[in-house]
Amino acid sequence: MREQLLAAENIQAIEWRDDALHLLDQRLLPGQISWLTYQASGQVAEAISSMVVRGAPAIGIAAAYAVVLAVRARLAEGGDWQLALEADFAQLAASRPTAVNLFWALGRMRERLERLKAAEDPLQAVEAEALAIHQSDRDANLTMAQLGAELIRRHQGNSQNLLTHCNAGALATGGFGTALGVIRAAYLEGLVERVYADETRPWLQGSRLTAWELDRDGVPVSVCADSAAAHLMKTRGITWVIVGADRIAANGDVANKIGTYQLAVNAMHHGVRFMVVAPSSTIDMALESGDDIPIEERSADELLDIAGQPLAARVAAVNPVFDVTPADLVDFLVTEKGVVERPDAQKMAHLMCRKRLH
Ligand code: MRU
Protein backbone atom coordinates (compact mmCIF):
# COMPACT_ATOMS: atom_id res chain seq x y z
CA MET A 1 0.00 0.00 0.00
CA ARG A 2 2.84 2.42 0.87
CA GLU A 3 4.26 2.03 -2.66
CA GLN A 4 0.83 2.58 -4.24
CA LEU A 5 0.38 5.68 -2.11
CA LEU A 6 3.81 7.03 -3.07
CA ALA A 7 2.93 6.55 -6.73
CA ALA A 8 -0.25 8.61 -6.17
CA GLU A 9 1.83 11.54 -4.82
CA ASN A 10 1.66 13.67 -7.94
CA ILE A 11 1.23 17.30 -6.89
CA GLN A 12 3.66 19.28 -4.81
CA ALA A 13 3.15 22.88 -3.79
CA ILE A 14 6.54 23.52 -2.14
CA GLU A 15 9.96 22.94 -3.67
CA TRP A 16 13.41 23.81 -2.37
CA ARG A 17 15.63 24.01 -5.42
CA ASP A 18 18.68 26.00 -6.54
CA ASP A 19 18.99 27.57 -3.07
CA ALA A 20 15.54 29.14 -3.37
CA LEU A 21 12.00 28.37 -2.24
CA HIS A 22 9.46 27.76 -4.99
CA LEU A 23 5.75 27.94 -4.16
CA LEU A 24 2.80 26.99 -6.31
CA ASP A 25 0.53 30.04 -6.14
CA GLN A 26 -2.63 28.59 -4.57
CA ARG A 27 -4.56 31.82 -5.07
CA LEU A 28 -4.72 31.13 -8.81
CA LEU A 29 -5.73 27.46 -8.78
CA PRO A 30 -7.37 25.68 -10.45
CA GLY A 31 -7.37 28.13 -13.38
CA GLN A 32 -3.66 28.77 -13.52
CA ILE A 33 -0.58 26.80 -12.50
CA SER A 34 1.97 29.42 -11.62
CA TRP A 35 5.11 29.10 -9.47
CA LEU A 36 6.71 31.95 -7.54
CA THR A 37 10.36 31.97 -6.45
CA TYR A 38 11.45 33.32 -3.08
CA GLN A 39 14.98 34.39 -2.13
CA ALA A 40 14.14 36.36 1.04
CA SER A 41 12.46 35.41 4.28
CA GLY A 42 10.29 38.56 4.42
CA GLN A 43 8.80 37.66 1.05
CA VAL A 44 7.91 34.19 2.36
CA ALA A 45 6.18 35.77 5.40
CA GLU A 46 4.13 37.82 2.94
CA ALA A 47 3.37 34.67 0.88
CA ILE A 48 2.04 32.97 4.01
CA SER A 49 -0.12 35.98 5.01
CA SER A 50 -1.53 36.37 1.51
CA MET A 51 -2.11 32.61 1.14
CA VAL A 52 0.15 31.85 -1.79
CA VAL A 53 0.91 28.91 0.49
CA ARG A 54 -1.72 27.75 2.99
CA GLY A 55 -2.67 24.70 5.05
CA ALA A 56 -1.10 24.11 8.47
CA PRO A 57 1.79 21.73 7.62
CA ALA A 58 2.64 23.59 4.39
CA ILE A 59 2.86 26.89 6.26
CA GLY A 60 5.32 25.30 8.72
CA ILE A 61 7.48 23.86 5.94
CA ALA A 62 7.56 27.17 4.04
CA ALA A 63 8.55 28.98 7.25
CA ALA A 64 11.38 26.50 7.85
CA TYR A 65 12.80 27.22 4.38
CA ALA A 66 12.32 30.94 5.02
CA VAL A 67 14.65 30.62 8.02
CA VAL A 68 17.30 29.17 5.68
CA LEU A 69 16.92 32.25 3.45
CA ALA A 70 17.11 34.50 6.51
CA VAL A 71 20.28 32.83 7.82
CA ARG A 72 21.90 33.22 4.42
CA ALA A 73 21.06 36.93 4.27
CA ARG A 74 22.12 37.65 7.86
CA LEU A 75 25.44 35.81 7.45
CA ALA A 76 26.14 37.88 4.34
CA GLU A 77 25.51 41.10 6.32
CA GLY A 78 28.14 40.11 8.90
CA GLY A 79 28.02 41.33 12.53
CA ASP A 80 25.87 39.57 15.12
CA TRP A 81 23.83 37.59 12.59
CA GLN A 82 22.01 35.51 15.20
CA LEU A 83 20.73 38.63 16.94
CA ALA A 84 19.66 40.13 13.61
CA LEU A 85 17.83 36.88 12.80
CA GLU A 86 15.36 37.54 15.62
CA ALA A 87 13.59 40.12 13.44
CA ASP A 88 13.10 37.45 10.75
CA PHE A 89 11.71 34.96 13.27
CA ALA A 90 9.32 37.63 14.57
CA GLN A 91 8.14 38.55 11.07
CA LEU A 92 7.49 34.90 10.17
CA ALA A 93 5.70 34.25 13.47
CA ALA A 94 3.37 37.19 12.76
CA SER A 95 2.36 35.87 9.31
CA ARG A 96 -0.67 33.80 10.46
CA PRO A 97 -1.87 33.09 14.01
CA THR A 98 -3.87 29.85 14.15
CA ALA A 99 -1.91 26.97 12.59
CA VAL A 100 0.57 25.91 15.26
CA ASN A 101 2.76 24.12 12.71
CA LEU A 102 4.20 27.55 11.88
CA PHE A 103 5.42 28.07 15.46
CA TRP A 104 6.45 24.42 15.77
CA ALA A 105 8.66 24.66 12.65
CA LEU A 106 10.16 27.98 13.77
CA GLY A 107 10.87 26.38 17.17
CA ARG A 108 12.68 23.48 15.52
CA MET A 109 14.78 25.82 13.38
CA ARG A 110 15.64 27.92 16.41
CA GLU A 111 16.66 24.84 18.41
CA ARG A 112 18.90 23.71 15.55
CA LEU A 113 20.64 27.09 15.61
CA GLU A 114 21.07 26.85 19.37
CA ARG A 115 22.75 23.43 18.94
CA LEU A 116 25.28 24.67 16.35
CA LYS A 117 28.81 23.51 17.04
CA ALA A 118 31.75 25.86 16.44
CA ALA A 119 32.96 23.88 13.41
CA GLU A 120 29.54 23.62 11.77
CA ASP A 121 28.39 25.60 8.75
CA PRO A 122 25.18 27.32 9.99
CA LEU A 123 23.65 27.48 6.53
CA GLN A 124 24.15 23.78 5.84
CA ALA A 125 22.77 22.91 9.27
CA VAL A 126 19.53 24.90 8.86
CA GLU A 127 19.04 23.69 5.32
CA ALA A 128 19.32 20.07 6.47
CA GLU A 129 16.81 20.79 9.26
CA ALA A 130 14.27 22.35 6.87
CA LEU A 131 14.61 19.42 4.48
CA ALA A 132 14.11 17.02 7.41
CA ILE A 133 10.93 18.86 8.48
CA HIS A 134 9.63 18.59 4.92
CA GLN A 135 10.49 14.88 4.65
CA SER A 136 9.02 13.99 8.03
CA ASP A 137 5.71 15.60 7.05
CA ARG A 138 5.69 13.50 3.87
CA ASP A 139 6.33 10.33 5.93
CA ALA A 140 3.63 11.29 8.45
CA ASN A 141 1.11 11.68 5.60
CA LEU A 142 1.77 8.12 4.47
CA THR A 143 1.41 6.65 7.94
CA MET A 144 -1.80 8.56 8.65
CA ALA A 145 -3.28 7.58 5.28
CA GLN A 146 -2.88 3.91 6.10
CA LEU A 147 -4.23 4.27 9.65
CA GLY A 148 -7.25 6.28 8.52
CA ALA A 149 -8.12 3.94 5.64
CA GLU A 150 -7.89 1.01 8.04
CA LEU A 151 -10.44 2.69 10.33
CA ILE A 152 -12.83 3.17 7.41
CA ARG A 153 -12.47 -0.47 6.37
CA ARG A 154 -12.94 -1.69 9.93
CA HIS A 155 -16.06 0.36 10.57
CA GLN A 156 -18.00 -0.13 7.37
CA GLY A 157 -16.19 -2.30 4.93
CA ASN A 158 -17.89 -1.55 1.64
CA SER A 159 -17.86 1.50 -0.62
CA GLN A 160 -18.85 4.70 1.10
CA ASN A 161 -19.65 8.38 0.69
CA LEU A 162 -17.30 10.73 2.48
CA LEU A 163 -17.49 14.45 3.16
CA THR A 164 -14.52 16.76 3.61
CA HIS A 165 -14.07 20.44 4.30
CA CYS A 166 -11.44 22.95 3.17
CA ASN A 167 -8.27 21.48 1.66
CA ALA A 168 -6.14 19.09 3.67
CA GLY A 169 -4.40 17.59 0.66
CA ALA A 170 -1.05 17.72 -1.13
CA LEU A 171 -1.39 21.48 -1.49
CA ALA A 172 -1.66 21.88 2.29
CA THR A 173 1.20 19.56 3.29
CA GLY A 174 4.62 18.25 2.29
CA GLY A 175 3.18 14.97 1.01
CA PHE A 176 -0.20 14.00 -0.36
CA GLY A 177 -2.31 15.23 2.47
CA THR A 178 -3.78 14.51 5.89
CA ALA A 179 -7.55 14.15 5.42
CA LEU A 180 -7.08 13.77 1.65
CA GLY A 181 -4.28 11.28 2.27
CA VAL A 182 -6.77 9.07 4.11
CA ILE A 183 -9.36 9.59 1.36
CA ARG A 184 -6.78 8.75 -1.34
CA ALA A 185 -5.73 5.57 0.48
CA ALA A 186 -9.35 4.54 1.06
CA TYR A 187 -10.08 5.12 -2.63
CA LEU A 188 -7.12 2.94 -3.65
CA GLU A 189 -8.58 0.21 -1.44
CA GLY A 190 -11.96 0.46 -3.17
CA LEU A 191 -13.67 1.91 -0.10
CA VAL A 192 -14.90 5.18 -1.62
CA GLU A 193 -17.97 5.67 -3.73
CA ARG A 194 -17.98 9.47 -3.78
CA VAL A 195 -16.41 12.38 -1.93
CA TYR A 196 -18.44 15.50 -1.21
CA ALA A 197 -16.17 18.54 -1.02
CA ASP A 198 -17.65 21.50 0.84
CA GLU A 199 -16.87 24.57 -1.23
CA THR A 200 -15.51 26.26 1.95
CA ARG A 201 -16.54 29.88 1.85
CA PRO A 202 -15.07 32.40 1.61
CA TRP A 203 -11.71 31.33 0.17
CA LEU A 204 -13.13 28.24 -1.62
CA GLN A 205 -10.36 25.83 -0.67
CA GLY A 206 -12.84 22.97 -1.17
CA SER A 207 -14.19 23.79 -4.62
CA ARG A 208 -10.94 25.24 -6.00
CA LEU A 209 -8.30 23.00 -4.42
CA THR A 210 -9.77 19.78 -2.96
CA ALA A 211 -12.03 19.11 -5.94
CA TRP A 212 -9.10 19.77 -8.28
CA GLU A 213 -6.76 17.42 -6.38
CA LEU A 214 -9.28 14.57 -6.18
CA ASP A 215 -10.37 14.93 -9.78
CA ARG A 216 -6.73 14.71 -10.93
CA ASP A 217 -6.53 11.38 -9.09
CA GLY A 218 -9.75 10.11 -10.63
CA VAL A 219 -11.60 10.09 -7.28
CA PRO A 220 -15.34 10.75 -7.85
CA VAL A 221 -15.97 14.14 -6.23
CA SER A 222 -18.96 16.46 -6.00
CA VAL A 223 -18.63 20.02 -4.78
CA CYS A 224 -21.41 21.15 -2.47
CA ALA A 225 -22.34 24.40 -0.75
CA ASP A 226 -21.21 24.44 2.89
CA SER A 227 -24.84 24.81 3.92
CA ALA A 228 -25.78 21.55 2.09
CA ALA A 229 -23.83 19.34 4.50
CA ALA A 230 -26.64 18.43 6.95
CA HIS A 231 -29.04 17.69 4.10
CA LEU A 232 -26.43 15.50 2.38
CA MET A 233 -25.76 13.59 5.61
CA LYS A 234 -29.47 12.88 5.84
CA THR A 235 -30.07 11.97 2.20
CA ARG A 236 -26.83 10.73 0.56
CA GLY A 237 -25.63 8.01 2.88
CA ILE A 238 -22.55 9.87 4.09
CA THR A 239 -20.71 7.64 6.57
CA TRP A 240 -17.67 9.75 7.45
CA VAL A 241 -16.69 13.40 7.72
CA ILE A 242 -12.89 13.57 7.37
CA VAL A 243 -11.03 16.82 8.01
CA GLY A 244 -7.56 18.14 8.83
CA ALA A 245 -6.64 20.51 11.66
CA ASP A 246 -4.71 23.71 12.29
CA ARG A 247 -4.17 23.34 16.01
CA ILE A 248 -5.28 20.71 18.52
CA ALA A 249 -5.26 21.61 22.21
CA ALA A 250 -4.08 19.34 25.04
CA ASN A 251 -7.67 18.25 25.74
CA GLY A 252 -8.26 17.23 22.09
CA ASP A 253 -10.29 20.29 20.99
CA VAL A 254 -9.65 20.88 17.29
CA ALA A 255 -9.25 24.19 15.47
CA ASN A 256 -9.84 23.84 11.75
CA LYS A 257 -11.35 25.85 8.89
CA ILE A 258 -14.50 27.78 9.75
CA GLY A 259 -17.49 25.48 9.30
CA THR A 260 -15.83 22.39 10.74
CA TYR A 261 -17.60 22.77 14.09
CA GLN A 262 -21.06 22.79 12.53
CA LEU A 263 -20.10 19.69 10.51
CA ALA A 264 -19.15 17.87 13.71
CA VAL A 265 -22.45 18.81 15.37
CA ASN A 266 -24.36 17.66 12.30
CA ALA A 267 -22.33 14.46 12.06
CA MET A 268 -23.17 13.58 15.68
CA HIS A 269 -26.86 14.21 15.03
CA HIS A 270 -26.89 11.96 11.94
CA GLY A 271 -24.71 9.16 13.32
CA VAL A 272 -21.93 10.02 10.83
CA ARG A 273 -18.40 9.31 12.08
CA PHE A 274 -16.10 12.32 12.45
CA MET A 275 -12.37 11.80 11.79
CA VAL A 276 -9.63 14.41 12.26
CA VAL A 277 -6.30 13.68 10.57
CA ALA A 278 -3.27 15.71 11.62
CA PRO A 279 0.44 15.19 12.30
CA SER A 280 1.67 15.63 15.87
CA SER A 281 3.22 18.97 14.79
CA THR A 282 -0.39 20.26 14.84
CA ILE A 283 -0.85 19.36 18.52
CA ASP A 284 -0.21 22.17 20.98
CA MET A 285 0.16 20.65 24.43
CA ALA A 286 0.83 24.13 25.86
CA LEU A 287 -2.85 25.05 25.42
CA GLU A 288 -5.21 23.44 27.86
CA SER A 289 -8.30 23.73 25.69
CA GLY A 290 -9.56 25.07 22.40
CA ASP A 291 -10.70 28.26 24.16
CA ASP A 292 -7.03 29.31 24.21
CA ILE A 293 -6.48 28.88 20.46
CA PRO A 294 -6.11 32.22 18.65
CA ILE A 295 -8.65 32.42 15.85
CA GLU A 296 -7.58 34.38 12.80
CA GLU A 297 -9.98 37.00 11.47
CA ARG A 298 -9.32 38.02 7.89
CA SER A 299 -10.46 40.97 5.86
CA ALA A 300 -14.20 41.54 5.31
CA ASP A 301 -13.37 41.88 1.62
CA GLU A 302 -12.98 38.08 1.39
CA LEU A 303 -16.73 37.85 2.11
CA LEU A 304 -17.98 40.97 0.40
CA ASP A 305 -16.09 40.68 -2.90
CA ILE A 306 -15.14 37.92 -5.27
CA ALA A 307 -12.37 38.30 -7.87
CA GLY A 308 -12.52 42.05 -7.28
CA GLN A 309 -16.28 42.21 -7.97
CA PRO A 310 -18.82 43.17 -5.28
CA LEU A 311 -20.76 40.14 -4.03
CA ALA A 312 -22.75 41.59 -1.14
CA ALA A 313 -24.37 44.75 0.16
CA ARG A 314 -21.81 47.28 1.41
CA VAL A 315 -22.27 46.47 5.07
CA ALA A 316 -20.01 45.28 7.87
CA ALA A 317 -18.86 41.65 7.73
CA VAL A 318 -17.21 39.35 10.23
CA ASN A 319 -14.74 36.83 8.87
CA PRO A 320 -13.33 34.40 11.45
CA VAL A 321 -11.53 31.80 9.32
CA PHE A 322 -11.24 28.98 11.87
CA ASP A 323 -13.47 27.51 14.55
CA VAL A 324 -12.98 25.04 17.39
CA THR A 325 -14.67 21.64 17.46
CA PRO A 326 -14.97 20.32 21.03
CA ALA A 327 -13.07 17.05 21.56
CA ASP A 328 -16.23 15.16 22.52
CA LEU A 329 -17.53 15.53 18.95
CA VAL A 330 -14.41 13.86 17.52
CA ASP A 331 -14.72 10.11 17.00
CA PHE A 332 -11.14 9.52 15.86
CA LEU A 333 -7.98 11.57 15.80
CA VAL A 334 -5.44 10.04 13.40
CA THR A 335 -1.78 11.05 13.77
CA GLU A 336 1.54 9.51 12.69
CA LYS A 337 1.94 8.32 16.30
CA GLY A 338 -1.31 6.38 16.21
CA VAL A 339 -5.08 6.75 16.48
CA VAL A 340 -6.95 8.20 19.44
CA GLU A 341 -10.61 7.34 19.83
CA ARG A 342 -12.69 10.09 21.45
CA PRO A 343 -9.70 12.24 22.46
CA ASP A 344 -9.41 13.73 25.94
CA ALA A 345 -6.57 15.21 28.00
CA GLN A 346 -5.31 11.85 29.27
CA LYS A 347 -5.33 10.14 25.88
CA MET A 348 -3.62 13.15 24.27
CA ALA A 349 -0.84 13.06 26.87
CA HIS A 350 -0.30 9.34 26.20
CA LEU A 351 -0.26 9.90 22.45
CA MET A 352 2.40 12.59 22.68
CA CYS A 353 4.70 10.21 24.61
CA ARG A 354 4.58 7.67 21.77
CA LYS A 355 7.11 7.40 18.95
CA ARG A 356 6.14 7.80 15.28
CA LEU A 357 4.80 4.53 13.92
CA HIS A 358 6.99 4.22 10.79
O1 MRU B 1 -6.81 29.06 5.73
P1 MRU B 1 -6.14 27.79 5.30
O2 MRU B 1 -6.44 27.41 3.88
O3 MRU B 1 -4.65 27.79 5.61
O4 MRU B 1 -6.80 26.69 6.22
C1 MRU B 1 -6.44 25.36 6.05
C2 MRU B 1 -7.23 24.40 6.85
O5 MRU B 1 -8.05 24.79 7.66
C3 MRU B 1 -6.90 22.96 6.71
O6 MRU B 1 -8.03 22.17 6.91
C4 MRU B 1 -5.85 22.58 7.77
O7 MRU B 1 -4.75 23.45 7.69
C5 MRU B 1 -5.38 21.20 7.62
S1 MRU B 1 -4.25 21.07 6.24
C6 MRU B 1 -3.56 19.54 6.22
Boltz pocket constraint, residues with backbone or C-beta under 6 A from the ligand:
constraints:
  - pocket:
      binder: B
      contacts: [[A, 53], [A, 54], [A, 55], [A, 56], [A, 57], [A, 99], [A, 165], [A, 166], [A, 167], [A, 168], [A, 169], [A, 172], [A, 173], [A, 177], [A, 178], [A, 179], [A, 205], [A, 243], [A, 244], [A, 245], [A, 246], [A, 256], [A, 257], [A, 258], [A, 277], [A, 321]]
      max_distance: 6.0
